[in-house]
Amino acid sequence: MKFLILKKHTLRFAILMVLVCVLLALSFGENSAASVFFGDNLRKVPIYAVETSEKKVAISFDAAWGADKTEGIMEILDEYDANATFFLVGFWVEDYPETAKLIAENGFEIGTHSNTHPDMVKLSAEQMKLELETSIDIIEETTGQTPKLFRAPYGSYNNTLIDTAEELDLTTIQWSVDSLDWKGISASEICNRILNRVTNGSIILCHNNSDHILDALPMVLSSLKQKGYSIVSIGELIYHDNYTIDRAGIQKKN
């Protein structure tokens, strides 16, 4: 008898949890970061990749230290008729204002990568907002572009950070393909890592001043083109309305 009572209680609890999940899902805005259950916690998720039938991918470059290779990257992108997104840290823009201007002048999309590159989950909401607002102001004043995308330093995020970014009209972006170029691996290793992982709607993570990026990038772009992919900016890849994001960070059109 005790077992039957316990089983009924368990069943009722499971049904209740399903109903809660449904109600919560209905209550969230279509265009906000996905809110999903991880264990007992409700957690928001940024965009890692996009669900699409089109053969297109986005390539991105985080810029925090050094700028020697940035112009070369842009020249290679232009040679292969590829677009890209550059996530710039505020102090990087202050250190290399002319390079930041060239990124904008060459028509590439600019997002913010914070102002001082901290682990932002260790900050208060007020500090997060200051990081983002300061970086946006610096980027706007230097390049004339208003960032609409945000990538968290170290890929570290929590609900507060995503909420804060949304309040500033920023969409938080992760990546689904990590080139690991920052580790100093060879150009062929970078290329193989990307090509072995890329699919329709992938977001590729690279860095603007990694050791072998200028050797790897032509190999990557050439191979992607041969496979029939178009290489676009993240803003061109993602959906801007009527979408959802699943628990894996895959953005889907409604």
C-alpha positions in Angstrom: 0.0 0.0 0.0 2.8 2.4 0.9 4.5 1.6 -2.4 1.2 2.4 -4.3 0.8 5.7 -2.5 4.4 6.6 -3.2 4.1 5.7 -6.9 0.9 7.9 -7.2 2.8 10.8 -5.6 5.7 10.4 -7.9 3.4 10.3 -10.9 1.6 13.4 -9.8 4.9 15.2 -9.3 6.1 14.2 -12.8 2.8 15.5 -14.3 3.0 18.7 -12.4 6.6 19.3 -13.6 5.6 18.7 -17.2 2.8 21.3 -16.8 5.2 23.8 -15.2 7.6 23.4 -18.1 4.9 23.9 -20.7 3.6 27.0 -18.9 7.1 28.4 -18.6 7.8 27.8 -22.2 4.7 29.7 -23.2 5.6 32.6 -21.0 9.0 33.3 -22.6 9.3 35.6 -25.5 10.0 34.0 -28.8 13.1 36.0 -29.5 14.9 35.7 -26.1 17.6 33.3 -25.3 16.3 29.8 -24.7 15.3 29.0 -21.2 15.5 25.3 -20.4 15.7 23.0 -17.4 19.2 21.6 -16.5 18.4 19.4 -13.5 16.3 21.6 -11.2 17.6 24.9 -12.6 16.1 27.1 -15.3 19.0 28.3 -17.5 19.2 30.5 -20.5 21.3 29.5 -23.5 22.9 31.7 -26.2 23.1 30.8 -29.9 25.7 28.1 -30.6 24.6 27.4 -34.2 21.6 27.7 -36.5 19.3 25.1 -37.9 19.1 25.7 -41.7 18.8 23.6 -44.9 21.1 26.2 -46.6 24.8 25.4 -47.0 26.1 28.4 -45.2 28.3 28.9 -42.1 29.5 31.9 -40.2 33.2 32.5 -39.3 34.2 34.8 -36.4 37.3 36.3 -35.0 37.8 37.3 -31.4 40.2 40.2 -30.9 41.7 40.9 -27.5 45.4 40.9 -27.9 47.5 41.9 -30.9 46.5 43.1 -34.3 49.4 42.2 -36.6 47.4 39.6 -38.7 44.0 41.4 -38.8 44.6 43.2 -42.1 45.8 39.9 -43.6 42.7 38.1 -42.4 40.5 40.7 -44.1 42.5 40.5 -47.4 42.1 36.7 -47.4 38.3 36.9 -46.6 38.0 39.4 -49.5 39.9 37.1 -51.9 37.5 34.2 -51.1 34.4 36.4 -51.2 33.7 35.5 -47.5 32.1 37.6 -44.9 32.9 37.4 -41.1 32.2 38.8 -37.7 34.8 40.4 -35.5 34.2 40.4 -31.7 36.3 43.3 -30.4 37.3 43.9 -26.8 37.0 47.6 -25.8 40.7 48.0 -24.8 41.7 46.4 -28.1 39.8 49.0 -30.0 41.5 51.7 -27.9 44.9 50.1 -28.6 44.3 49.6 -32.3 41.7 52.2 -33.4 42.9 52.3 -37.0 42.6 48.5 -37.4 39.1 48.6 -35.8 38.1 51.3 -38.3 39.4 49.2 -41.2 37.3 46.3 -40.1 34.2 48.5 -40.3 35.3 50.2 -43.6 35.8 46.8 -45.2 32.2 45.9 -44.4 32.7 43.3 -41.7 30.3 42.9 -38.8 31.5 44.0 -35.4 30.3 42.6 -32.1 31.4 43.3 -28.6 33.7 40.9 -26.7 33.4 43.0 -23.4 35.5 45.9 -22.4 38.3 44.3 -20.4 37.9 40.6 -21.1 36.9 39.4 -17.6 35.1 36.2 -16.6 31.8 38.0 -16.6 29.9 35.5 -14.5 32.1 36.6 -11.6 30.7 40.2 -11.9 27.6 41.7 -10.5 24.8 42.7 -12.9 25.8 46.3 -12.6 29.4 45.5 -13.5 28.3 43.4 -16.4 26.2 46.3 -17.8 29.2 48.6 -17.4 31.5 46.3 -19.3 29.0 46.0 -22.2 28.0 49.7 -22.3 31.6 50.9 -22.2 32.6 48.5 -25.0 29.6 49.5 -27.1 30.4 53.2 -26.7 34.1 52.7 -27.6 33.2 50.6 -30.7 30.6 53.1 -31.8 32.9 56.1 -31.4 35.8 54.5 -33.2 34.1 52.6 -36.0 30.6 54.1 -36.4 29.1 50.6 -36.0 26.7 49.8 -33.2 27.3 46.2 -32.0 24.2 44.0 -32.0 26.1 40.8 -31.0 28.0 39.8 -27.9 30.4 37.0 -27.2 31.3 36.4 -23.6 35.0 36.1 -22.8 36.1 32.5 -22.3 32.5 31.5 -23.4 31.5 31.9 -19.8 27.9 33.0 -19.2 24.9 32.7 -16.9 21.3 33.9 -16.9 22.2 37.3 -15.5 24.7 38.0 -18.3 22.3 37.0 -21.0 19.5 39.1 -19.5 21.9 42.1 -19.2 22.9 41.7 -22.8 19.3 41.5 -23.9 18.5 44.6 -22.1 21.2 46.4 -24.2 19.7 44.9 -27.4 22.6 42.4 -27.7 22.2 38.8 -28.9 24.6 36.5 -27.1 26.6 34.3 -29.4 28.7 31.2 -28.7 30.2 28.8 -31.3 29.7 25.2 -32.4 33.1 24.8 -34.1 36.2 25.7 -32.1 39.3 26.0 -34.3 41.6 25.9 -31.2 43.9 28.3 -33.2 44.8 30.0 -30.0 46.7 26.9 -28.8 49.4 27.4 -31.5 48.4 24.3 -33.4 49.5 24.0 -37.1 47.5 25.4 -40.0 46.6 22.0 -41.2 45.4 21.0 -37.7 43.2 24.1 -37.6 41.8 23.4 -41.0 41.1 19.7 -40.2 39.4 20.6 -36.9 37.0 23.0 -38.6 36.3 20.8 -41.7 35.6 17.7 -39.6 33.1 19.5 -37.4 31.3 22.0 -39.7 27.7 21.5 -40.8 25.0 23.8 -42.2 24.5 26.7 -39.8 27.8 26.3 -37.9 29.4 29.2 -36.1 33.2 28.9 -36.3 35.5 30.4 -33.6 38.9 31.8 -34.6 41.1 34.5 -33.2 42.5 37.5 -35.1 46.1 37.1 -34.0 46.6 33.4 -33.5 50.0 32.0 -34.6 48.9 30.2 -37.8 45.6 31.8 -38.8 47.0 33.4 -42.0 48.2 30.0 -43.2 45.1 28.2 -42.1 42.4 30.6 -43.3 42.9 30.1 -47.1 42.9 26.4 -46.6 39.6 26.6 -44.6 37.8 29.0 -46.9 38.9 27.1 -50.1 37.7 23.8 -48.7 34.4 25.2 -47.5 33.8 26.7 -50.9 34.6 23.4 -52.6 32.0 21.7 -50.3 29.4 24.2 -51.5 29.3 26.4 -48.4 28.9 30.2 -48.4 30.7 32.0 -45.6 28.7 34.7 -44.0 28.7 36.9 -40.9 26.8 35.8 -37.9 24.3 38.5 -38.4 23.5 37.1 -41.8 23.3 33.5 -40.5 21.0 33.9 -37.4 17.3 34.6 -37.3 16.2 37.9 -36.0 12.6 37.2 -35.3 10.1 34.3 -34.8 12.7 31.8 -33.5 13.4 29.5 -30.6 16.7 28.2 -29.2 16.9 24.6 -27.9 18.8 23.4 -24.9 21.9 22.7 -27.1 21.9 26.3 -28.3 20.6 25.6 -31.8 18.5 28.5 -33.1 15.4 27.3 -35.0 12.9 29.3 -37.1 9.3 29.0 -35.9 
